Amino acid sequence: MGMQKERQLIAALVFFIVLTVGLVVALVIVATRDSNNNNNTPQQSDPYAAQLKQDNQAVSTIGQKLRQEIADNGLNYMKKNFYTITKMVHVAGTPEQMAALQYIRDTYASYGLEVMTTDYDVMLSYPNYSQPNTVSMQMSNGSWNLISNGLGDIPLGHPNLTAQLKADTRALNWWNGYGANGVATGKLVYANYGRVVDFQYLDNSNISLNGSIVVIRYGDLFRGNKVQEAEKRGALAVILFSDPIDYGSPDLSGGDLNNTFPNSVFMPPEGAQRGSVLETNGDPLTPLYPSKPYTYRIDISDVVNGVTAPNIPVMPMGYRDAAKLFQNMNGPAVPAGWVGGIPGVNYTLTSSVSFKVTVNAITPTRQRIRNVIAFMRGTTEPDKYVLLTNHVDAWTYGAMDPNSGTVAILETARALTTVANATGWRPRRTIVFCSVDAEEFGLIGSTEFAEEYLKVLQQRAVALVNVDVAVAGNVVIGVESTPSLYNTIIKASKLISNPNDNELSAGRKTVYDSWMFYFPNSSFIQGQPYMSIPDSGSDQSHFLSYVGVPCAALGYDCDPNIRRDCYELYHTMYEVPWTLENIIDRGYKALTAMSQLWTEVARDLADSLVIPFNVNDYATVLTQAINGLDVYLKGKGVPDLLTNSNANYSAIIANLQDAARRFSTVATIIQKNIDAVNSGESSASLRQVEMLNSRLMGLERAFINDRGLYANRPDARHVMFATSIHDQYSGVLCAGVYDSAEYYFESTNDIQRSAWLKSIQVTLSELQFAVESAILLLEVTDY
């Protein structure tokens, strides 16, 4: 038994050892297999680490195909669209305008675009077409002699032109949108261009406007500002006219009328400019909010009797009838700078006889307007939007304003979709085509759209490029832009062949060459063509000033060395296809070039790996704006005023200038990264691309002050870019500070002066806050 137990123990021990070794070996084998599997099977990849590189050869090829498509096939499409849209007068809110918008909607849909419409019920103003506005003069026997019948004339001698002008008799009526209905009787006072300085001259000359009819010539500033200033001084009515020194032929000084329309682009004596005199943008019934069924509305009577719309009759006239006014004025002679170009009259300041202005306006009512919005969805960033805008409504037929731009936006859409269908290419980001309504009444359609989609646009809008009048001339482009878009537009302009034969003969082969020749930049950035500060003259306004979307506006102009106003037939009945085809743009060459330019700018913004902004240009403009502000404030004596209020101006401006220098530093750093990627020299991870793009999209929004520039301007929120308080057509840098200073010096009591002096300090502080915010936003860490 002992030996047997020993053998059993030994056997059990051996079994245990074998089992233990086997388990260890098995574990080692399993571990080895797992290790081998880890080595041979890739880890789950990080999508944000994927390296991306811009293929500039492919980019160039697509750009060439787009330009070629427009050049080869665009003409017939442009003509068809042009004639269809401009065949009738199509004022916003009318059946003819709705028909034009439906045509545009159908056209976008035929290109395969996703289309939606946005409707708004807004306050619009119309004339009584069957009872034209008139002006009469009181005779010595008390009777009234008709001076103006409020109608234009149709020129003869060109059958096609005559037929186009006769298509709709409403085109004959002279009227201003939102001018008050009624009759005003009084003596005349001539106020030149209706600028503040002109009214100050009359004040200094002891000429009162109270109880008078004020005669003002168009030009130099927005017509609504002219009317507002006259009404503030007690005027009973305003007559606006186009002086031939600004709109007519240079030959008019000798009485030669042969060089006017239809023999040239110059305004004929019977031509009159229409236009709105409303002192606000957007529907005046729903300020700051979209005109939707749920929105609270101000009563129409409160608007009509308030400050945004005139309470006095307003009407335009041609210089044919304005001559009759001056022939019956016998007051003091005008200053030299007030003399116009009407042949055979002496310009004087007042009349001793009375005149009567009768405006037969229909009481403003709510009318439906409609925007047509089409989407070309992007491939990789479909929720990032590059917006293209143009308005469709017109005062008459609208051939140049705005439907040359309408033709261009349709052609841009056609070319992009055609090339996409042929090649399989699509842009990275979504391109949004916005054909908007009621611009002429006060940018209403675009403003309501920006207000309704405010939160969406703040998150998704990359940039906006507006084309209103695509061709006012055929020599050189004119550009308004925020600085971040300067380089994008310049690059595109170098790719577009010059459409003007004279320019080509002079050796200027591209659109850029003529632009740089006629408009070298002497104000902001040397070595670049000049681009003006964006204003509120068209639909880009609210997107920039309220939402904070980088914006540009493009258009073809005439030779700036020849004429003082490029677009003399602006808002007249003569805006028909014949005029564009025979005078302004024979062969649609400039319109083709503008379509190509707009398409290339859109493609670059929508398809570059990194949004192609130039932040260095923004830094340059910011620095110069602050330095210019310093010069202005010192010239006005503001530092001493602030010192008297226990504020240290030297410290304030030094801090602001230091912030501008620090902005320039971070701009240089991020720009190097942008250029390295978009040049194709360097690759970048998806994470890096998104880091750059998110910062670039937020840049313009950093300058938005949510409460508005100050209490009086809640609808203007961009502390860098806004419009002048005295002229909506003029853009101003750092408007909050400038406006506060202007209001201070215009104040008539200590309470007002104290308030505006405080506003100067507040707006300077808010300007620095915006710059500091932009610095924090642009800083790139862990790139």
Stockholm file with secondary structure:
# STOCKHOLM 1.0

chainA/1-783         MGMQKERQLIAALVFFIVLTVGLVVALVIVATRDSNNNNNTPQQSDPYAAQLKQDNQAVSTIGQKLRQEIADNGLNYMKKNFYTITKMVHVAGTPEQMAALQYIRDTYASYGLEVMTTDYDVMLSYPNYSQPNTVSMQMSNGSWNLISNGLGDIPLGHPNLTAQLKADTRALNWWNGYGANGVATGKLVYANYGRVVDFQYLDNSNISLNGSIVVIRYGDLFRGNKVQEAEKRGALAVILFSDPIDYGSPDLSGGDLNNTFPNSVFMPPEGAQRGSVLETNGDPLTPLYPSKPYTYRIDISDVVNGVTAPNIPVMPMGYRDAAKLFQNMNGPAVPAGWVGGIPGVNYTLTSSVSFKVTVNAITPTRQRIRNVIAFMRGTTEPDKYVLLTNHVDAWTYGAMDPNSGTVAILETARALTTVANATGWRPRRTIVFCSVDAEEFGLIGSTEFAEEYLKVLQQRAVALVNVDVAVAGNVVIGVESTPSLYNTIIKASKLISNPNDNELSAGRKTVYDSWMFYFPNSSFIQGQPYMSIPDSGSDQSHFLSYVGVPCAALGYDCDPNIRRDCYELYHTMYEVPWTLENIIDRGYKALTAMSQLWTEVARDLADSLVIPFNVNDYATVLTQAINGLDVYLKGKGVPDLLTNSNANYSAIIANLQDAARRFSTVATIIQKNIDAVNSGESSASLRQVEMLNSRLMGLERAFINDRGLYANRPDARHVMFATSIHDQYSGVLCAGVYDSAEYYFESTNDIQRSAWLKSIQVTLSELQFAVESAILLLEVTDY
#=GR chainA/1-783 SS CHHHHHHHHHHHHHHHHHHHHHHHHHHHHHHHHHHHHHHHSCCCCCGGGCEECCCHHHHHHHHHHHHHHHHHHHHHHHHHHHHHHTSSCCCTTSHHHHHHHHHHHHHHHHTTCEEEEEEEEEEEEEECTTSCCEEEEECTTSCEEEEECSBCCCCCSCHHHHHHHTTCGGGGBCCEETCCCEEEEEEEEECTTCCHHHHHHHHHTTCCCTTCEEEEESCSSCHHHHHHHHHHTTCSEEEEECCHHHHSCGGGGGTCCTTSTTSSSSCCTTCCCCEECCSSSSCTTSTTSCCCTTSCCCCHHHHHTSSSSCSSCEEEECHHHHHHHHHTCCSCBCCGGGCCCCTTCCCBSEEEEEEEEEECEEEEEEEEEEEEEEEECCSSEEEEEEEEEEECCCSSCCTTTTHHHHHHHHHHHHHHHHHHHHHCCCCSEEEEEEEESCCTTTSHHHHHHHHHTHHHHHHHEEEEEEEEEEESCSSEEEEEECGGGHHHHHHHHTTSBCCCHHHHHTTCCBHHHHHHHHCBCCSSCTTSBCCBCCCSSSTTHHIIIIICCCEEEEEEECCTTTCSCSCTTTTSTTCSHHHIIIIICGGGHHHHHHHHHHHHHHHHHHHSSSCCCCHHHHHHHHHHHHHHHHHHHHHTTHHHHHHHTTCCHHHHHHHHHHHHHHHHHHHHHHHHHHHHHHTTSSCEEHHHHHHHHHHHHHHGGGGBCTTCSSTTCTTCCBSSEEECSSCTTSEEETHHHHHHHHHHHHCCSHHHHHHHHHHHHHHHHHHHHHHHHHHHHHCCCCC
#=GC SS_cons         CHHHHHHHHHHHHHHHHHHHHHHHHHHHHHHHHHHHHHHHSCCCCCGGGCEECCCHHHHHHHHHHHHHHHHHHHHHHHHHHHHHHTSSCCCTTSHHHHHHHHHHHHHHHHTTCEEEEEEEEEEEEEECTTSCCEEEEECTTSCEEEEECSBCCCCCSCHHHHHHHTTCGGGGBCCEETCCCEEEEEEEEECTTCCHHHHHHHHHTTCCCTTCEEEEESCSSCHHHHHHHHHHTTCSEEEEECCHHHHSCGGGGGTCCTTSTTSSSSCCTTCCCCEECCSSSSCTTSTTSCCCTTSCCCCHHHHHTSSSSCSSCEEEECHHHHHHHHHTCCSCBCCGGGCCCCTTCCCBSEEEEEEEEEECEEEEEEEEEEEEEEEECCSSEEEEEEEEEEECCCSSCCTTTTHHHHHHHHHHHHHHHHHHHHHCCCCSEEEEEEEESCCTTTSHHHHHHHHHTHHHHHHHEEEEEEEEEEESCSSEEEEEECGGGHHHHHHHHTTSBCCCHHHHHTTCCBHHHHHHHHCBCCSSCTTSBCCBCCCSSSTTHHIIIIICCCEEEEEEECCTTTCSCSCTTTTSTTCSHHHIIIIICGGGHHHHHHHHHHHHHHHHHHHSSSCCCCHHHHHHHHHHHHHHHHHHHHHTTHHHHHHHTTCCHHHHHHHHHHHHHHHHHHHHHHHHHHHHHHTTSSCEEHHHHHHHHHHHHHHGGGGBCTTCSSTTCTTCCBSSEEECSSCTTSEEETHHHHHHHHHHHHCCSHHHHHHHHHHHHHHHHHHHHHHHHHHHHHCCCCC
//
